[in-house]
């Protein structure tokens, strides 16, 4: 189980040969997927936060406003970390959330395993 992160500059689109739309992927991270998934499953369900909605087994998409709201959850997520790998995963997530929140029309995709 792992969660990869993808930042898209607009609604996510994965082009094929016949597509006329340009690719939307700006950045992606595969480095901390396992540690991030371990933390996400520890989050309490049905809270006012956004990160508990991330499904470690399917893709979950947050828009720029949702990413901004999820940034407020980073301190609590850091508090759940039990090792350096998890701490690095949360720091990486925070960078992606900040970039998404600062980029109008962007989306952050959590790619579940």
Beta strands, then each sheet from edge to edge (+ up, - down):
strand 1: 3-8
strand 2: 25-29
strand 3: 60-63
strand 4: 107-112
sheet 1: 2+ 1- 4+ 3-
end
